[in-house]
Amino acid sequence: MNKSLKDLLLSDHYASLTGELQCACKAYLQPPILLCTQGHGSCSKCRRRYQRCSTCKEEFTETRSVALEALADKLQFPCPHKGCKARVQLSMLNEHEASCLFRPTPCFMNKVYGGCNWKGIASEWLNHCIEKHNDKVSDLPFVKFSEPWSPRHRDPVMRYHLLRCFEKVFSMYQIYDSKSGKTMWTVISIGDEKEIDKSYYFDLEMYDPKNPMKKIAFRQVCKSESDADILDPSQNVLIPLEQILYMLDGEKNIHFNLRIDEFNDSDVDDTLIKVNGKS
C-alpha cells in the first residue's frame, strides 16, 4: 500500500476513534467518563455548567462507561495546535499542550517591560526576542546589571533575561515579593527535562563597585521547566531586603553579576552540598 495513503487511512481511523471520545463542546472526555440516560458522554466542565446533556437534553447519570475509558487509555490523541503533528496519551495531552512549540503565545517581554504586542507560536518567540529585544538576550554565559533600586513594582517579575550558552537557552528571572521585601533569582533551562538539575548552576554576585569590601555571592543549581520546585524560595537565591539596602552604592544603585556554568563530574557533589548549605 502506498505509504501516504496508509498514513491517511490511519489518520482517518484515529480521527473516528478519538471523535467517539469528544464531548459536544469538542473537549476530550477524561476518565471517569459519565453518561446521560441516552448513553452520551459529557466532559466534567459541561456537567458542572449544564443541568442536562448537551447532545440530547436528557438527564445526567452517575453511570460510568468502562468501554470508553478503556478506549481512552489506549489511543494517542492529536495536539490541537496548528502545525503540531504530535500524538500523545490523553493523560499527557494537557502537559504537552502547555509546552508545545506550536502553542500560541504572547511575548513575555511585554509582561515584564511593556511595549511589545507580538503574538505568535512558541517556536518563533526566541527569534522574535533576538530581533526585537536584543538588549535582553545575551550570547554569553553572564550578564551584568547596574540600576537604581526601586521596590515599587506592579508585577512581581522585576527583570527577565535570556542567555544563549552551552548550546541551550536559559531564562533568568528576578522576582520581587512586596510583602516580605525579598528578591528571588532563578535560572531556568527552556525546553529541558529534569536532567538539567545537576548539570548547570549559576553564580549571583551583588557588589558595590566603589567599595571592594562590600560583596555578597550566591550559588544555586539551574532549574528545568518541568521541575516541581521551580519557584520554591528554598531552592533558589533569596535575598532579604536588608541585604539589598546594605549593598546599595552612594547613589542608591544596585549592582549584580550573574554567570552560568557547567558542573564538572568531580565537583558536582561538593558544589551541591555547598548550595544546600550543608557541611
Buried (B, 14 or more C-beta within 10 A) or exposed (E): EEEEEEEEEEEEEBEEBBEEBEBBEEBBBBBEBBBBEEBBBBBBEBBEEBEBBBBEEBEBEEEBBEEBBEBBEEBBBBBBBEEBEBBBEBEEBEEBBEEBBBBEBEBBBBEBBEEBEBEEBBBEBBEBBBEBBEEBBBEEBBBEBEEEBEEEEEEEBBBBBBBBBBEBBBBBBBBBBEEEBBBBBBBBBBBBEEEBBBBBBBBBBBBBEEEEEBEBEBBBBBBBBBBEEBBEBEBBBBBEBEEBEEBBBEEEBBBBBBBBBEBEEEEBEEBBEEBEEEE
